[in-house]
Amino acid sequence: MIKKLLTITLSLMMIFTSFVPVFAEGEEVNIVGQYGIVIDKDTGQVLYNKNAHDKMYPASITKILTCIVAIEMLDDLDKTATITQSDIDTVWETGATSADFTVGEVVTYRDMLMGAMLPSGADACRALANNTCGSQEKFVEKMNQLVNKLGLKDSHFVNTTGIHDDDHYTTAYDMAKITQYALKNKKFVEVFDRYQYTSSDGQHQWVKKVIYKSKRDHIDTSMIEGCKSGYTSKAQSTLSSLLNIDDHHYVCVVGFSKNSDGYNHCTVNDTLALGNYVKDHYSVANIIKKDAKMNSVKIKNGQTNKVDVITEKDIEAVLPNNYNPSDLKYKYHLKDLTAPVKKDQKAGTMDVYYRDTKLETISLNTTQAVDESGSVVFMRKMKNVVLPCVMAVVIILVVLLLVRKIMIKQRRKKRRQQRNRRK
């Protein structure tokens, strides 16, 4: 009987726990894309992950990397360059999209960047590469160097445009990190967020088609502040986006999105689905208040041997709505201080983690000033006052001894001279 009751109890527990919501990485969301990820733009914390570390072909979201590499080499985006034949070579043959630049046309680097980002122009990408590095090959080297600098091991690029090549690949995670890095650059943000643009010579007017088509079909894309789309037959539809959810920013990447009835809106719908997932399951939490006491540091030669340290500001982080505070961890990097210590003096830093994800590094400052101990003050006075006096006495004694030695020597010499005269 007891065994039967135990079996029933365990079965009921399994049934009830199966309904407990667990908002963890990889939770199923209704997206059609094979790959998907959402990260906090500020911290890089992964909020959603669907095959995000699996190999995928990026298609034209490659141009995010192309644009940030070019921007970091350009001081003045309004400087001009002339479109050459090599800039438009192979564009039509490869089936790539074009910004419709023409040979001999004088355009600004801003025009090239907008031409790469809005109409997804392969000619604009080639022009950026040729004018900054002298060749496509050297520019691609720069692209892979940046990828390596970011510590991304699962990406490799062989062209500036994203045209398909089996050796041109990435992951949703890597593309999210590349986008996150690029968004730290204000010039890139200006290009990435732009919805429409007219070239400096007035010859071209471009619009971000993936957003234009969605708005045309009454899809609310207000959550998407900026984006870059892509498509090849091998990559299917891809999209990397900057999302604004309740005034906080996230990076979302989806890949291999494909609707059974075509490709219209699939990446946008996937992105909006993931954005709504984040909105429903996560929120910005104030996990530590400004001036919160976190630890203490040792004080050498002070009137007290330790002092408390506090946070210099509030710490906010995007966390699951039902997060457990015990999942927050703190790693301290503190150093002993030597008196005198000022109030609010930096004593070190603290890394804040949610589970295994580093959220932020914050400075820890002292809560009070600490003067030197009486013995230290006394010893310094001894050093500054008594020691010079002692040294002066020693010097005087040495001088007196030298004088006495000289006088004795002179007396002896005088006596010898007197003895010699008597002889």
C-alpha positions as CSV (number, residue, x, y, z in Angstrom):
1,M,0.0,0.0,0.0
2,I,2.8,2.4,1.0
3,K,4.7,1.6,-2.2
4,K,1.5,2.3,-4.3
5,L,1.0,5.7,-2.5
6,L,4.7,6.6,-3.1
7,T,4.3,5.8,-6.8
8,I,1.2,7.9,-7.2
9,T,2.9,10.8,-5.3
10,L,5.9,10.8,-7.5
11,S,3.8,10.6,-10.6
12,L,1.8,13.7,-9.5
13,M,5.0,15.6,-8.7
14,M,6.3,14.9,-12.2
15,I,3.0,16.1,-13.7
16,F,3.0,19.3,-11.7
17,T,6.6,20.2,-12.2
18,S,6.3,19.7,-15.9
19,F,4.1,22.9,-15.9
20,V,6.6,25.0,-13.9
21,P,7.8,27.8,-16.3
22,V,11.6,27.7,-16.9
23,F,12.7,30.7,-18.9
24,A,16.1,29.5,-19.9
25,E,18.3,29.7,-22.9
26,G,16.9,27.5,-25.7
27,E,13.2,27.7,-24.6
28,E,11.0,27.0,-27.6
29,V,9.6,30.1,-29.3
30,N,7.5,29.9,-32.4
31,I,10.0,31.0,-35.0
32,V,10.5,29.4,-38.4
33,G,14.3,30.2,-38.6
34,Q,16.7,27.3,-37.9
35,Y,19.0,29.7,-36.0
36,G,18.2,32.4,-33.5
37,I,19.7,34.4,-30.6
38,V,18.9,37.4,-28.5
39,I,21.6,39.0,-26.4
40,D,21.7,42.1,-24.1
41,K,23.5,44.8,-26.1
42,D,25.3,46.1,-23.1
43,T,26.4,42.9,-21.4
44,G,26.2,40.2,-24.1
45,Q,24.1,38.0,-21.8
46,V,22.3,35.4,-23.9
47,L,18.6,35.6,-23.4
48,Y,17.5,33.2,-26.1
49,N,19.4,30.6,-28.1
50,K,18.3,28.3,-30.8
51,N,21.2,26.5,-32.5
52,A,23.1,29.7,-32.0
53,H,26.5,28.0,-32.1
54,D,25.8,25.9,-35.2
55,K,27.4,26.8,-38.5
56,M,25.3,29.0,-40.7
57,Y,25.8,31.1,-43.9
58,P,25.3,34.8,-43.2
59,A,24.4,36.1,-46.7
60,S,24.3,39.9,-46.7
61,I,24.4,40.4,-42.9
62,T,28.1,40.0,-43.7
63,K,28.0,43.7,-44.6
64,I,27.7,44.6,-40.9
65,L,31.3,43.4,-40.5
66,T,32.3,45.0,-43.8
67,C,30.9,48.4,-42.7
68,I,32.4,48.4,-39.2
69,V,35.9,47.4,-40.5
70,A,35.7,50.3,-43.1
71,I,34.4,52.8,-40.5
72,E,37.3,52.1,-38.2
73,M,39.7,52.9,-41.0
74,L,37.9,56.2,-42.0
75,D,38.4,59.5,-40.3
76,D,36.0,61.5,-42.4
77,L,32.9,59.9,-43.9
78,D,32.3,62.9,-46.1
79,K,35.5,62.5,-48.0
80,T,34.9,61.5,-51.6
81,A,36.2,58.8,-53.9
82,T,35.6,57.8,-57.5
83,I,33.8,54.6,-58.4
84,T,36.0,52.4,-60.7
85,Q,35.4,49.4,-62.9
86,S,36.9,47.1,-60.3
87,D,34.2,48.3,-57.8
88,I,31.4,47.0,-60.0
89,D,33.1,44.0,-61.6
90,T,31.4,40.6,-61.0
91,V,28.4,42.2,-59.2
92,W,25.9,41.2,-61.9
93,E,27.7,38.0,-62.7
94,T,27.4,36.7,-59.1
95,G,23.7,37.8,-58.8
96,A,24.5,40.2,-56.0
97,T,22.4,43.2,-55.3
98,S,23.7,46.6,-56.3
99,A,23.5,50.2,-55.1
100,D,23.6,51.2,-58.8
101,F,26.9,53.1,-58.6
102,T,28.4,53.9,-62.0
103,V,32.0,54.1,-63.2
104,G,33.4,57.6,-62.7
105,E,30.7,58.6,-60.2
106,V,32.1,60.6,-57.3
107,V,30.6,59.5,-54.0
108,T,31.3,60.0,-50.3
109,Y,32.3,57.2,-47.9
110,R,29.0,57.8,-46.2
111,D,27.3,57.1,-49.5
112,M,29.2,53.8,-49.8
113,L,28.3,52.8,-46.3
114,M,24.6,53.6,-46.8
115,G,24.8,51.9,-50.2
116,A,26.0,48.8,-48.5
117,M,23.5,48.8,-45.7
118,L,20.2,50.0,-47.3
119,P,20.1,48.5,-50.8
120,S,22.7,45.9,-49.8
121,G,24.9,47.0,-52.6
122,A,27.8,44.7,-53.4
123,D,29.4,47.5,-55.5
124,A,29.3,49.7,-52.4
125,C,31.1,47.0,-50.4
126,R,33.7,46.5,-53.1
127,A,34.3,50.3,-53.3
128,L,34.8,50.5,-49.5
129,A,37.3,47.7,-49.6
130,N,39.3,49.0,-52.7
131,N,39.5,52.5,-51.3
132,T,40.5,51.6,-47.8
133,C,42.8,48.6,-48.3
134,G,43.6,48.6,-52.0
135,S,42.0,45.2,-52.7
136,Q,39.3,42.9,-51.7
137,E,41.7,40.3,-50.4
138,K,43.5,42.7,-48.0
139,F,40.1,44.0,-46.7
140,V,38.9,40.5,-46.0
141,E,42.1,39.9,-44.0
142,K,41.0,42.9,-41.9
143,M,37.6,41.4,-41.4
144,N,39.0,38.1,-40.2
145,Q,41.5,39.9,-37.9
146,L,38.6,41.7,-36.2
147,V,36.7,38.4,-35.8
148,N,39.8,36.9,-34.2
149,K,40.2,40.0,-32.0
150,L,36.7,39.4,-30.7
151,G,37.6,35.8,-29.8
152,L,35.0,34.3,-32.3
153,K,36.3,30.9,-33.3
154,D,33.4,29.7,-35.4
155,S,33.4,32.3,-38.2
156,H,35.4,32.8,-41.4
157,F,34.8,35.3,-44.2
158,V,36.2,35.2,-47.8
159,N,34.3,38.2,-49.3
160,T,32.9,41.6,-48.3
161,T,29.4,41.0,-49.6
162,G,28.1,37.7,-48.2
163,I,27.7,36.1,-51.7
164,H,27.7,32.3,-51.0
165,D,31.0,30.4,-50.6
166,D,31.2,27.2,-48.6
167,D,34.2,28.7,-46.7
168,H,32.2,31.9,-45.8
169,Y,30.4,31.0,-42.6
170,T,29.5,32.1,-39.1
171,T,27.1,31.4,-36.3
172,A,24.1,33.3,-35.0
173,Y,26.1,33.9,-31.8
174,D,29.2,35.2,-33.6
175,M,27.0,37.5,-35.7
176,A,25.3,38.8,-32.6
177,K,28.7,39.6,-31.0
178,I,30.0,41.2,-34.2
179,T,26.8,43.4,-34.3
180,Q,27.2,44.2,-30.6
181,Y,30.7,45.3,-31.2
182,A,29.8,47.4,-34.2
183,L,27.0,49.2,-32.3
184,K,29.6,50.6,-29.9
185,N,30.6,52.9,-32.8
186,K,28.4,56.0,-33.2
187,K,29.1,56.2,-36.9
188,F,28.1,52.7,-37.4
189,V,24.8,53.2,-35.4
190,E,24.0,56.2,-37.7
191,V,24.3,53.8,-40.8
192,F,22.6,50.8,-39.1
193,D,19.6,52.7,-37.8
194,R,18.9,54.6,-41.1
195,Y,15.6,53.8,-42.8
196,Q,16.1,55.9,-46.0
197,Y,18.9,57.9,-47.5
198,T,19.6,60.1,-50.5
199,S,23.2,60.0,-51.8
200,S,25.3,63.2,-51.6
201,D,25.0,63.8,-55.4
202,G,21.3,63.2,-55.4
203,Q,21.5,60.4,-57.8
204,H,20.4,57.6,-55.5
205,Q,17.5,57.2,-53.1
206,W,17.5,54.1,-51.0
207,V,15.1,52.6,-48.4
208,K,15.5,49.6,-46.1
209,K,13.4,47.2,-48.0
210,V,12.8,44.6,-45.3
211,I,11.3,47.3,-43.0
212,Y,9.5,49.1,-45.9
213,K,7.7,45.9,-47.0
214,S,6.7,45.0,-43.4
215,K,5.2,48.5,-42.8
216,R,3.5,48.3,-46.2
217,D,1.8,45.1,-45.0
218,H,0.9,46.6,-41.7
219,I,3.4,44.8,-39.6
220,D,4.4,46.9,-36.5
221,T,8.2,47.0,-36.6
222,S,8.6,49.8,-34.1
223,M,10.6,47.4,-31.9
224,I,13.3,47.2,-34.5
225,E,15.6,50.3,-34.4
226,G,18.1,49.1,-36.9
227,C,18.8,46.0,-39.0
228,K,20.6,44.3,-41.9
229,S,18.9,41.6,-43.9
230,G,20.4,39.0,-46.2
231,Y,19.4,36.2,-48.5
232,T,21.0,33.5,-50.6
233,S,19.5,30.1,-51.6
234,K,22.0,28.4,-49.3
235,A,21.6,30.8,-46.4
236,Q,17.9,31.4,-46.9
237,S,16.8,34.6,-45.1
238,T,18.9,36.1,-42.4
239,L,18.5,39.3,-40.3
240,S,20.6,41.0,-37.6
241,S,18.7,43.6,-35.6
242,L,18.9,46.1,-32.8
243,L,15.7,45.9,-30.7
244,N,14.4,48.5,-28.3
245,I,12.2,46.9,-25.7
246,D,11.0,49.2,-22.9
247,D,14.0,51.6,-23.6
248,H,16.6,48.8,-23.3
249,H,18.5,47.5,-26.2
250,Y,19.1,44.0,-27.5
251,V,20.8,42.4,-30.4
252,C,18.8,39.7,-32.3
253,V,20.0,37.4,-35.1
254,V,17.9,34.9,-37.0
255,G,19.1,32.7,-39.8
256,F,17.7,30.2,-42.3
257,S,14.2,31.6,-41.9
258,K,11.9,30.2,-44.6
259,N,8.1,30.3,-44.9
260,S,6.3,27.5,-46.7
261,D,4.6,30.1,-48.9
262,G,7.7,32.2,-49.6
263,Y,10.2,34.4,-47.9
264,N,8.2,37.6,-47.2
265,H,8.4,38.8,-43.6
266,C,9.8,35.6,-42.2
267,T,12.9,37.1,-40.6
268,V,11.0,40.1,-39.4
269,N,8.3,37.9,-37.9
270,D,10.9,35.7,-36.2
271,T,12.7,38.8,-34.8
272,L,9.5,40.2,-33.5
273,A,8.6,36.9,-31.9
274,L,11.9,36.8,-30.1
275,G,11.5,40.4,-29.1
276,N,8.1,39.7,-27.6
277,Y,9.6,36.6,-25.9
278,V,12.2,38.8,-24.2
279,K,9.5,41.4,-23.3
280,D,7.3,38.8,-21.7
281,H,10.0,36.8,-19.8
282,Y,12.7,39.3,-18.9
283,S,13.0,42.8,-17.4
284,V,15.6,45.2,-16.2
285,A,16.3,44.6,-12.5
286,N,18.1,46.9,-10.1
287,I,20.2,44.3,-8.4
288,I,22.5,46.6,-6.4
289,K,21.9,50.1,-5.2
290,K,24.5,52.9,-5.3
291,D,26.5,53.1,-2.1
292,A,25.7,49.5,-1.2
293,K,28.3,48.0,1.2
294,M,29.9,45.1,-0.5
295,N,33.2,44.3,1.3
296,S,36.1,45.8,3.1
297,V,39.8,46.4,2.5
298,K,42.9,46.4,4.8
299,I,44.5,49.7,5.7
300,K,48.2,49.9,6.3
301,N,49.6,52.4,8.8
302,G,46.1,53.8,9.5
303,Q,44.2,54.7,12.7
304,T,42.0,51.8,11.7
305,N,43.1,48.6,10.0
306,K,40.2,48.3,7.6
307,V,37.5,50.3,5.9
308,D,34.3,49.3,4.1
309,V,33.9,49.7,0.4
310,I,30.7,50.6,-1.5
311,T,29.4,50.6,-5.0
312,E,29.9,53.8,-7.0
313,K,26.5,53.5,-8.8
314,D,23.4,51.4,-9.2
315,I,23.8,48.1,-11.1
316,E,21.0,47.1,-13.4
317,A,20.8,44.0,-15.5
318,V,18.3,42.1,-17.7
319,L,17.2,39.1,-15.8
320,P,14.4,36.6,-16.0
321,N,11.2,37.8,-14.2
322,N,11.5,34.8,-11.8
323,Y,15.3,34.9,-11.3
324,N,16.8,33.6,-8.1
325,P,19.0,36.1,-6.3
326,S,21.3,33.2,-5.3
327,D,22.3,33.0,-9.0
328,L,24.0,36.4,-8.7
329,K,27.7,36.0,-7.9
330,Y,30.4,38.6,-7.2
331,K,34.1,38.5,-7.8
332,Y,36.3,41.0,-6.1
333,H,39.5,42.6,-7.2
334,L,40.6,44.6,-4.1
335,K,44.0,45.9,-3.0
336,D,45.3,46.9,0.4
337,L,45.5,50.7,0.9
338,T,48.1,52.7,2.8
339,A,47.0,55.6,5.0
340,P,46.2,58.4,4.5
341,V,43.1,57.3,2.6
342,K,40.5,59.7,1.2
343,K,36.8,59.1,1.3
344,D,35.4,57.7,-2.0
345,Q,38.9,56.6,-2.9
346,K,38.9,53.7,-5.4
347,A,39.8,50.5,-3.6
348,G,39.3,48.1,-6.5
349,T,36.6,46.6,-8.7
350,M,33.9,44.0,-8.5
351,D,32.7,41.7,-11.3
352,V,29.0,40.9,-11.2
353,Y,27.8,37.6,-12.7
354,Y,24.5,36.0,-13.3
355,R,25.2,32.3,-13.3
356,D,28.2,32.1,-15.7
357,T,27.6,35.3,-17.5
358,K,29.5,38.4,-16.6
359,L,27.1,41.3,-16.4
360,E,29.3,44.3,-15.4
361,T,32.5,45.4,-13.7
362,I,32.0,48.2,-11.2
363,S,34.4,50.3,-9.0
364,L,34.3,50.0,-5.2
365,N,35.2,53.1,-3.2
366,T,36.0,53.7,0.5
367,T,33.2,54.9,2.8
368,Q,35.5,57.1,4.9
369,A,38.8,58.8,5.2
370,V,41.5,57.2,7.3
371,D,44.4,59.2,8.8
372,E,47.8,57.8,9.6
373,S,48.2,56.2,13.0
374,G,49.9,58.2,15.8
375,S,53.0,56.0,15.8
376,V,53.4,56.5,12.0
377,V,53.1,60.3,12.5
378,F,55.6,60.2,15.4
379,M,58.1,58.2,13.4
380,R,57.8,60.5,10.4
381,K,58.4,63.5,12.7
382,M,61.4,61.7,14.1
383,K,62.6,61.2,10.6
384,N,61.9,64.7,9.5
385,V,63.1,66.6,12.7
386,V,65.3,64.5,15.0
387,L,67.2,62.7,12.3
388,P,68.5,65.9,10.7
389,C,69.6,67.1,14.1
390,V,71.4,63.9,14.8
391,M,73.1,64.1,11.4
392,A,74.1,67.6,12.1
393,V,75.7,66.6,15.5
394,V,77.5,63.7,13.8
395,I,78.8,66.0,11.1
396,I,80.0,68.5,13.8
397,L,81.7,65.7,15.7
398,V,83.4,64.5,12.6
399,V,84.6,68.0,11.8
400,L,85.9,68.4,15.3
401,L,87.7,65.1,15.2
402,L,89.3,66.1,11.9
403,V,90.4,69.5,13.3
404,R,91.8,67.8,16.4
405,K,93.7,65.3,14.2
406,I,95.1,68.1,12.2
407,M,96.2,70.1,15.3
408,I,97.8,67.0,16.8
409,K,99.7,66.4,13.6
410,Q,100.9,70.0,13.5
411,R,102.1,69.9,17.1
412,R,104.1,66.7,16.4
413,K,105.6,68.4,13.3
414,K,106.6,71.5,15.4
415,R,108.2,69.3,18.0
416,R,110.3,67.5,15.4
417,Q,111.4,70.8,14.0
418,Q,112.5,72.0,17.5
419,R,114.4,68.8,18.2
420,N,116.2,69.2,14.8
421,R,117.3,72.7,15.7
422,R,118.9,71.7,19.0
423,K,121.0,69.1,17.2
